[in-house]
Amino acid sequence: MPDKNEKQEPERISGTVDGIVAYKPESGFVVFDLDMQGELVTVVGELGKVEAGEEVSLTGNFASHPTYGSQFRAEVCERRLPASATAIRKYLSGGSFKGVGPALAKRIVEAFGEYTLDVIENTPMELARVKGVSEKMAIEINTEFQRAFGARKVMTALQEFGLPAAIAVRAWKKWGVPAMDYIKENPYLLCDHDIGLDFADADAIFTKKGDPNDIRRLKAGIKHVLAHNLDNGHTCLPEESLLAASAGLLGEAEEMSQALEELIFREELNEYYRNGRRFIYLPELFIAETTAAGRIKMMLMSPAESASSALDKSIEILEEELGIEYDSLQKRALKNAVQNHVFVLTGGPGTGKTTTLNALIKLLEQQGDEVMLAAPTGRAAKRLSELTGHEAKTIHRLLEVDYSGSELSPVFRRNERNPLKCDTLIVDEMSMVDSLLFDSLLRALPFHCRLVMVGDSDQLPSVGAGNVLHDLIRSDVLPSVKLDTIFRQAAESMIVTNAHDIVNGEYPYLESKDNDFFFLPRQTESECARTVCQLCEKRLPKAYNFSPLWDIQVLCPGKRGEAGTWNLNIELQKRLNPADGKKKEFRHGGHLFREGDKVMQTRNDYDMTWSKDDGEIGRGVFNGDIGIIEKIDPIGRMMSIRFDDRVAEYPFDSANELDHAYAVTVHKSQGSEFEAVIIPLYEANSRLYFRNLLYTAVTRAKKLLVIVGSAKAVMTMVDNNRKSGRFTNLRFMMKD
């Protein structure tokens, strides 16, 4: 008996599709019965839609499923149109063609014989000669035939390049019948965000036959460099940097500048000049920054009306009612927020942002304002609701995301034509808001609406492209107040006091043995990683009764090394969710996913469906959402993941959107708070060691913070106040 881990030689089988058991259009996964000369075989695989009566040749292997028995897991499917009269009749009467039953299918085949499908595809009006087929039905039959076989033509053509069926399915959804012509002309179109093929794969397709200096390749490479740098936070690139990076990707080409000029001339890219320097944008980002700058300037031109003396009296009455005395900065913040159409409130932990925010909500409601609250993530919105006692929504939910959009350009139902119904919108955790989302938010505000933005400008910038909060403050054109007084109760927490020391360039106190901030020195990276695992598995749960999955979060500066997320997720999975022979699991790429695993969504997916225990159904799972895999269905190639009160159904094909989340990068933790945070720091990762990264990590902890590793690494981070620069122009556009 062969070892179960031994790679099997692929087998090849052929037959006629007898019937479809299941089909998932989002991934192309299909289960069907194959008639092999009278013997029925169950076939499963990501093959796209097939039809009853279709003749196929399959490459794959037989496997035994514990519930469903023997199956053929197909990797490649070669399709042939039904050839025999019997197969054609079965195909036509299989239910895909509206109004065509067995009797009508028989008459059509009797009229055209083996040429039936050729007639349907090329001369469909001849079908109207058959009794029971109108001209309208003939057109509908042709349309359905083109729809059914168009996708598989694309899939068959792409199979020779080893591309997954899901890519072909997305290409077909986007372009329909002309998809193959588009791809043959320019395979780089498959790199579109809606389809998601890697540039290297598209480049391999093109360079097999095309000239490496072809201007189509150069243009695609330039656009790819810009798109790739969105992940580095840049909304644009200086012309010289863009051309240099493009040459590094594609090789030196004299026509590179010509390709760039043609892209700008055709408005496939945009340009912006600042101090004699030209910056190049993808259109979506250029529109986002220019539109946002214009709207902010309009809001600044019409300050809200509120008499200062009356406002002073209202604040005084509020202090008496609540038994609170606001300090001078808090009072200035309240006045600025009420008297302006746009205002920014910033401050670190313990400086009274929440107290000020609650006072502001009361003042605005007293004057009759309809106030709405929002935050970038579900966890941040939930926390804002708990702190204020008012409902807070995610920005996507507030703007009513329409799932016809893409990750780069989501579509929202709330916009200029259908604005929000509120007088004031308060947005928390503004450091997480990127340029595209900020533009969408501003578009949805009615002209009379006040916008109050709250955040911590010392934290890391958004995961998405842009540096919105930083740019708004540095523009010096918006009214803003930064709270900097640490109040007495907060000052008792070493998490708070050390966080402020860090942001002020002072070393945190690492010798504490009885507070909420601890440092555990370790000499090697291996010791550091081992201690992190021990803290998660036994020490913190035993000492503080913390849940290893829900309460404790490991935050790493980066992914690499023994103390990086890649290795720690493997080690923590072994300890916190080991294999036991009962939990189902599957491999995808380099990841082993198992029932009970803690995972994080790594990109916005507007199509992902979810349901709540109360029966509510919705769509959309977003970058940074953390959940637990509750169920894995190997035969259906689906898994159920619980994100707080929502359960999303993931096809295996979407597992590339997931990472294990026992350990996550500090960037991915933004907007979240955890009962306990563990930070492994070791000098090997010094290139990632910035002050604002350490500050952001420390401020994620609510009750307990443990740094494990090297004191020198902590000092290095505090000393390094060089923030990773981002190319954006929002603050300059606001001054234009």
PyMOL commands that set and color helices and strands:
alter all, ss='L'
color gray80, all
select helices_A, chain A and resi 85-92+102-122+124-129+135-159+165-175+179-185+187-191+199-207+215-230+239-250+256-265+283-300+308-322+328-339+353-366+378-388+395-398+430-432+435-443+468-474+488-491+494-503+525-544+565-576+652-657+667-669+683-688+691-698+711-719+730-735
alter helices_A, ss='H'
color red, helices_A
select strands_A, chain A and resi 11-24+29-36+39-46+55-65+69-80+236-238+270-274+277-281+342-347+371-375+392-394+401-402+411-412+424-427+450-455+480-483+517-521+552-556+585-588+591-594+598-601+605-612+617-621+626-633+638-643+646-651+658-660+663-665+674-681+701-709
alter strands_A, ss='S'
color yellow, strands_A
deselect
rebuild
show_as cartoon
